[in-house]
Amino acid sequence: MDTAVEKVLAEICRLAKPDTVILYNEKRGLDGAVSSFKLCVVTGEANPRSLEEQIYLQVDCPVAFDVLVYGRDDWERLSAEPGSFAARVAGSGRVLYEQAG
């Protein structure tokens, strides 16, 4: 895993205590270095949008990144819905973190 992705993942885990973090898009430059990436965060947080805002405000990274935060109930419902964006993320993304238990 790229250092920038690892750093953002560690910060998200510290801030958000997520259930799951999934890498669902990663772009690399000609030199092979990550130039941007997108993460999906699943959380039990009562207000996922507020958490998304906190992540953007508090996590600093020299590489461009996007974060999409789902509440646990919405994730379970939407990721099971064929054709939904959440189902695509669940099916093709790479789980970087999953809470034990």
N, C-alpha and C positions, 0 to 999 in steps of 0.2 A: 504494500500500500504506500502511496506517496506521502511524503512528510507533511505537506499542507493538509491533505485529507485527514491524516492522523491527528494533527493539531486541532483541527476544527471538531473532529469526532470527540476528542478528549474534553474540549470546552463544552460541547453540547451535553455530554454525559455529566459533567460537573454541574452545569446550570439546570438541566432539565430532568435529570434522572429518568430517561426515556425507557419505554418497554423495548423498542426496537429502533435501529437506525439502518436505513437501506441506501446504498449508493445506486442511483438509477441513471446517471449520465456522467460521463467523464470525457473531456476533450483534451487531446495532447497536441503540442506543437511539433514542428518538424524535428526538433531536438529530442523529442520523446518525453519532455517534461509536461506535467499536467498544467493546462492553461485555464481550465474551468471545470467545475463539477457541481452536481446536484444531489442533495440528500433528502430523504423522506424520514421524518421523525414521527414515531407513534408514541403517544403518551397518555397517561391517565389524568393529566392536568385538566382542570375544569374549564380553562379558557385557552384552547390551542392557539388562537390568533394572537393573544397577548404573549404567549411563549415564543411564537415565531418572531414577533417584534423584538422581544428581549434578546433573542439569539442574534438578530441582525445588528442590534445596538451594542452588544457586549462582546461578540466574537470578532476578532481582527485577524485577517488573513491576507497575504499579498496576492493570493490567487482568487479570481472571481468565483463565488459560489452562491448557490441558491438553496433555500431550505423550504420544504413544504411540511407543515405540521398537521397531523391528524389526531383527533381524539380517539381513544381506544375503541369506543362503540362505533363511531363513524368508519374507522378503518376496517373493523371486522365486517360490517355491513357492506361497505363499498368494495373492498378487496375480493369479496365473494360474488360480486355482480359482474358477469361476463361482459367484456367490452368497456368497462370503466377504466379510468386512468389508474386508479388504485390497484385494480387487478393486473394491469400491465406492469406497474412498478413491482408488485408482489411476484409476478411471474418471471420478469427479466432482470430485476435488480439484484444486487449482491448485498446480503446482510453483513454489515460491519460490526454490529453490536446487537446482542439480544440479552435482556435481563434474565438472569437465572430464576427458575422457579415458575 
